[in-house]
Amino acid sequence: MKVLVAPLDWGLGHATRCVPVVREFLRAGAEVELAVVKANANFFREVFPELRQRLAPSYNIVYPKHGYNMALWLLKNSMHLNAVMRYEHHFAEEMVERHGYDVLFSDNRFAFYSKNALSIYMTHQRRIAFPRAFAAFERIGVMWHANIMRKFDEVWVPDLEIYPGYAGSLSHSGATPGDKPMRFVGTLSRFSEMGNDGNALGNAPAPVDLEREVDLMSVSEFMAHSANVEWDAAPEKRTSGNHSFEMRANYKVVAVVSGVEPARTQFEQQLRDALAQIPGQHMMILGKPSAEQKTWTEGNIEFHTHLATNDFAEAVKRADFVVSRGGYSTVMDMAELGAKCIFVPTPGQFEQIVLAHDLSKAGYAVEIPADELSAETLAIAFEKSVKMPKVEKQNLLHDAVENVVRRFKERSI
């Protein structure tokens, strides 16, 4: 059974939560390959250096500078998104025809399906949340998403079936795939299978040199080019657990910068300004896996362009608090690591606002609105007693993959 896994490129979270999915397919004996974009290629080479990568079309999302412009932004970019989806579907069909994939796995890629392969769609946002001022659009969003789901053979929801799980109303209400199967596959974190020594699967090899002009290609040029783009595994792997820097015994704050521009850079600058005023030693992870891995210090802040999976986990465990965006993949990772979290939702991403509010209300995390992030609001957050609920051991993902294996065998008969 040959599987192609393709995460959406709206932030790195879609890639990180695909890690346990890839592991489970490999465990089931499948041949797995990865459909990557420039932003997540090096992350996957860190975790799965032996797997073949193929260049996939990018959504090239740049968020509005101000979150309150999100509704207008969606209308303005709807034609672009639809165009990407059209040739994403053509790309998926061509991948199946050229390379013989039996299963296409899409993490929130809306059109990554094929009539000639078993196509699986994964999303935690059955409900696409809108601000109150635009609540009337939620029903339209649910109908649109349901139509997307029905084009796939089955839908996976990365959460627990019993409400509220970890995503609350986002995963437990909203769109359904009609008569197609829908399965809850449990929480998915790249940290769920750390080794006995506390390490994951190795550190980052040398960055991949991706063509700078790829994003400027026409659809026809991309289709002609991308189907044959692949990279071999890195010739060497660094020894797992060997740090290229000396990690401190503990940090007051580990700040994780992520997301799409320009909100990512704005968040980074806010954190720099705030942490410089807070006593203690802090770490800031800039979330740039496609950049060269570098470490440096400015004042009381230790900076990293990117950390390997095992180093990231170790840093979080040594932090009094973790400050990050409130994306759902981050929520699942922090729950797995047992972190004390302060979530600062990305402006305009209302699903992050809903998640952060629900987790704060439950006493699991602290919520700080993006326009209120400062040294003062962080100091207030430090006084609160919060912790993410522990993730219980589950077999939901294993059962889902085994079901796919059975379905594939039935199709082959």
C-alpha positions in Angstrom: 0.0 0.0 0.0 1.5 3.3 -1.1 0.4 6.5 0.8 1.0 10.2 0.0 0.6 12.5 3.1 -0.1 16.2 2.4 -0.6 18.8 5.1 -2.0 22.3 4.6 0.7 25.0 4.7 -1.2 27.5 6.8 1.4 27.4 9.6 3.5 24.4 10.7 0.9 22.8 13.0 -0.7 20.8 10.2 2.7 19.3 9.5 3.5 18.5 13.1 0.2 16.7 13.7 0.8 14.5 10.7 3.9 13.0 12.4 1.9 10.3 14.3 -0.2 9.6 11.3 2.9 8.9 9.2 4.3 6.7 11.9 1.2 4.7 12.2 1.0 4.1 8.4 4.7 3.0 8.5 3.9 0.7 11.4 1.2 -0.8 9.3 3.7 -1.7 6.6 2.7 1.1 4.1 5.2 2.9 1.8 4.8 6.5 2.8 5.8 9.6 0.8 5.3 13.3 1.7 3.8 16.2 -0.3 5.7 19.2 1.0 6.0 22.9 0.4 9.0 25.1 1.1 7.8 26.0 4.5 7.6 22.5 5.9 10.1 20.5 3.8 13.0 20.7 6.4 10.7 19.9 9.3 9.8 16.6 7.7 13.4 15.9 6.7 14.3 16.3 10.4 11.7 13.8 11.6 11.5 11.4 8.6 14.9 11.8 6.7 14.4 8.5 4.9 11.0 9.4 3.3 10.8 10.7 -0.2 9.3 14.2 -0.6 7.4 15.7 -3.5 6.8 19.3 -4.1 3.1 20.3 -3.7 1.3 23.5 -4.6 1.3 26.1 -1.8 -1.6 28.2 -0.7 0.7 31.2 -0.2 -1.4 32.7 2.5 -0.5 36.1 3.9 -2.9 37.3 6.6 -4.2 40.9 6.8 -2.2 43.2 9.1 -5.3 43.7 11.4 -7.5 40.9 12.5 -10.7 42.9 12.1 -10.1 42.9 8.3 -10.3 39.1 8.1 -13.8 38.9 6.6 -12.9 41.3 3.9 -9.7 39.4 3.3 -11.6 36.1 2.8 -13.8 37.7 0.2 -10.8 39.3 -1.6 -8.8 36.1 -1.7 -11.6 33.7 -2.5 -10.7 33.6 -6.2 -7.1 32.8 -5.3 -8.1 30.1 -2.9 -10.4 28.5 -5.5 -7.7 28.6 -8.1 -5.3 26.8 -5.8 -7.9 24.2 -4.9 -8.6 23.5 -8.6 -5.0 22.8 -9.5 -4.4 21.1 -6.2 -7.0 18.6 -7.3 -5.4 18.2 -10.7 -2.0 17.7 -8.9 -3.5 15.0 -6.7 -5.0 13.1 -9.7 -1.6 13.4 -11.5 0.3 12.1 -8.5 -1.9 9.0 -8.4 -1.6 8.4 -12.1 2.2 8.9 -12.3 3.3 7.3 -9.1 0.5 4.8 -8.2 -0.5 6.0 -4.8 -3.3 3.8 -3.2 -4.1 6.3 -0.4 -4.1 10.1 -0.4 -4.1 11.6 3.1 -5.0 15.3 3.3 -4.6 17.3 6.5 -7.0 20.2 5.7 -6.0 20.4 2.0 -9.5 21.0 0.7 -9.0 19.5 -2.8 -6.3 16.8 -2.3 -8.4 13.8 -3.3 -8.6 11.4 -6.2 -11.2 9.2 -7.7 -8.5 6.6 -8.2 -7.2 6.4 -4.6 -8.7 6.1 -1.2 -8.8 9.7 -0.1 -8.8 10.7 3.6 -9.5 14.2 4.9 -8.4 15.3 8.4 -9.7 18.4 10.2 -10.5 19.5 13.7 -12.6 22.4 12.4 -16.0 20.9 11.6 -17.2 24.2 12.8 -15.4 27.2 11.1 -15.9 29.8 13.8 -16.7 33.4 12.9 -16.8 36.5 15.1 -20.2 37.6 16.4 -20.5 40.4 13.9 -20.2 37.8 11.1 -22.1 34.9 12.8 -24.5 34.7 9.9 -21.7 33.4 7.8 -21.1 30.3 10.0 -23.9 28.4 8.4 -22.5 29.1 5.0 -19.1 28.0 6.2 -20.5 24.7 7.6 -22.3 24.0 4.3 -19.2 24.8 2.3 -17.0 22.5 4.5 -19.6 19.7 4.4 -19.4 19.8 0.6 -15.6 19.6 0.8 -15.8 16.6 3.1 -18.2 14.7 0.8 -15.5 14.6 -1.9 -13.3 12.4 0.2 -13.9 8.7 1.1 -13.7 9.3 4.9 -13.0 12.1 7.4 -10.8 12.0 10.5 -11.2 14.3 13.4 -8.0 14.7 15.6 -9.8 14.8 19.0 -11.6 12.6 21.5 -15.2 11.7 20.6 -16.6 12.6 24.1 -17.3 16.3 24.4 -15.5 18.7 24.9 -12.3 16.8 24.1 -9.5 19.3 23.5 -11.1 21.4 20.6 -14.6 21.8 22.2 -17.3 23.0 19.8 -14.8 23.3 16.9 -14.6 19.5 16.5 -17.9 18.3 18.0 -20.3 20.4 15.9 -20.7 21.6 12.4 -20.0 19.9 9.1 -20.4 16.2 8.4 -19.4 14.2 5.3 -22.9 12.9 4.7 -22.9 9.2 4.2 -19.1 9.0 4.3 -17.4 7.6 7.4 -16.2 10.1 10.0 -13.9 8.9 12.8 -12.4 10.6 15.9 -8.7 9.6 15.9 -7.7 11.1 19.3 -5.2 13.8 20.0 -2.2 13.8 17.6 1.2 15.1 18.8 4.7 14.7 17.3 5.8 14.2 21.0 3.5 11.2 21.6 6.3 8.6 21.0 9.4 10.0 22.6 12.1 7.3 23.1 13.1 5.9 26.4 15.9 8.4 26.5 13.4 11.3 26.1 14.4 11.8 22.4 12.4 11.6 19.2 13.7 10.8 15.8 16.9 12.8 15.4 18.0 16.4 14.7 17.8 18.5 11.6 20.0 17.7 8.5 21.2 20.4 6.2 18.4 22.6 4.8 16.8 21.7 1.5 17.5 24.2 -1.3 14.1 24.7 -2.8 13.7 26.7 -6.0 12.9 30.3 -5.2 10.8 30.8 -8.3 8.4 27.9 -7.7 5.7 30.0 -6.1 5.7 32.3 -9.1 5.0 29.6 -11.6 1.8 29.4 -13.6 -0.6 26.5 -13.0 0.5 24.7 -16.1 4.2 25.3 -15.4 3.8 24.0 -11.8 2.0 20.9 -13.0 4.7 20.1 -15.5 7.4 20.7 -12.9 6.1 19.5 -9.6 5.2 15.9 -10.4 8.9 15.0 -10.9 10.4 17.0 -8.0 11.7 14.9 -5.2 14.7 14.9 -2.8 16.7 11.9 -1.6 17.1 11.4 2.2 19.9 13.3 3.8 23.2 11.3 3.7 23.9 11.8 7.4 21.8 12.1 10.5 23.0 13.9 13.6 22.9 11.7 16.7 19.6 12.1 18.5 19.8 14.1 21.7 23.1 15.8 21.0 22.4 19.5 21.4 24.3 22.1 19.3 23.9 24.4 22.3 24.0 24.1 26.1 20.5 24.2 27.4 19.9 25.9 30.7 18.5 24.0 33.7 15.3 26.0 33.5 13.7 29.0 31.7 11.2 31.5 33.0 9.5 31.6 29.6 9.9 29.6 26.4 8.2 31.6 23.7 7.2 29.8 20.5 6.7 32.0 17.4 4.6 30.5 14.6 2.0 31.3 12.0 1.8 33.2 8.7 3.0 36.7 7.9 2.7 39.4 8.9 1.2 38.2 12.2 4.2 36.0 12.9 6.7 38.8 12.8 4.4 41.1 14.8 4.2 38.4 17.5 8.0 38.0 17.5 8.5 41.7 18.1 5.9 41.8 20.9 7.6 38.9 22.6 11.1 40.5 22.3 9.9 43.7 23.8 8.0 42.0 26.7 10.6 39.4 27.7 13.4 41.9 27.7 11.6 43.6 30.6 10.9 40.4 32.6 13.6 39.2 35.0 15.0 35.7 34.4 16.3 33.7 31.5 14.0 33.1 28.5 14.1 31.2 25.3 12.5 32.2 22.0 12.0 29.6 19.2 11.3 31.5 16.0 9.6 28.7 14.1 11.7 28.9 10.9 12.4 25.3 10.0 13.3 26.3 6.4 16.1 28.6 7.7 19.6 27.5 8.8 19.5 26.3 12.4 21.2 29.1 14.4 21.4 30.0 18.1 22.4 33.3 19.7 21.7 35.4 22.8 20.5 39.0 23.2 20.3 40.2 26.8 18.3 37.7 28.8 16.8 36.0 25.7 18.2 32.9 24.0 17.1 32.7 20.4 16.8 29.7 18.1 15.6 29.8 14.5 14.3 26.3 14.9 14.7 23.4 17.3 14.8 19.7 16.6 11.8 17.7 18.0 13.6 16.3 21.0 15.3 19.7 21.9 11.9 21.4 21.6 10.3 19.0 24.0 13.2 19.3 26.5 13.0 23.1 26.4 9.2 23.1 27.0 9.7 20.7 30.0 12.3 23.1 31.5 10.0 26.2 31.2 7.9 27.7 33.9 5.6 28.9 31.2 5.2 28.5 27.5 3.9 31.5 25.5 2.6 30.7 22.0 -0.2 31.1 19.6 -3.3 29.1 20.3 -3.4 26.8 17.3 -4.9 23.4 17.9 -1.8 21.4 17.0 0.1 23.5 19.6 -2.7 22.7 22.1 -2.3 19.0 21.5 1.5 19.2 21.8 1.4 21.2 25.0 -1.1 18.7 26.5 1.3 15.9 25.6 4.2 17.6 27.3 2.2 18.8 30.3 3.1 22.5 29.8 1.8 25.5 31.6 0.6 27.6 28.7 -0.2 31.3 27.9 -2.0 31.4 24.6 -2.0 34.6 22.4 -4.4 33.9 19.5 -3.5 35.1 16.1 -5.6 38.2 15.2 -8.3 37.3 12.8 -8.0 33.5 13.4 -11.2 33.2 15.4 -10.9 29.5 15.9 -7.7 30.2 18.0 -9.7 32.8 20.0 -12.4 30.3 20.7 -9.9 27.6 21.7 -7.9 30.0 24.0 -11.1 31.3 25.6 -12.5 27.8 26.3 -9.2 26.5 27.7 -8.8 29.6 29.9 -12.4 29.2 31.2 -11.6 25.5 32.0 -8.5 26.5 34.0 -6.2 24.7 31.5 -4.3 27.8 30.2 -4.1 31.6 30.3 -5.5 33.7 27.4 -4.0 37.1 26.5 -5.4 38.9 23.4 -2.8 39.8 20.9 -3.3 43.5 21.3 -2.8 43.2 25.1 0.4 41.2 25.1 3.0 43.0 27.3 5.4 42.5 30.2 2.6 43.6 32.5 0.0 41.1 31.2 2.5 38.3 31.3 3.4 39.1 34.9 -0.3 38.8 35.8 -0.5 35.5 33.9 2.4 34.1 35.8 0.3 34.3 39.0 -2.4 32.0 37.7 -2.3 28.2 38.4 -3.0 26.4 35.1 -1.9 23.2 33.4 -3.1 21.4 30.3 -5.0 18.1 31.1 -3.0 15.0 30.6 -3.4 13.0 27.4 -4.5 9.5 28.1 -3.1 6.6 26.0 -5.4 5.9 23.0 -5.6 3.4 20.2 -8.0 5.5 18.0 -5.4 6.4 15.4 -4.1 2.8 15.2 -7.7 1.5 14.7 -8.3 4.1 12.0 -5.2 3.1 10.1 -6.0 -0.6 10.4 -9.4 0.2 9.0 -7.8 1.9 6.0 -5.6 -1.2 5.4 -8.7 -3.4 5.4 -10.6 -1.1 3.0 -7.6 -1.1 0.7 -7.5 -4.9 0.7 -11.2 -5.0 0.0 -10.7 -2.6 -3.0 -7.9 -4.8 -4.3 -9.9 -8.0 -4.3 
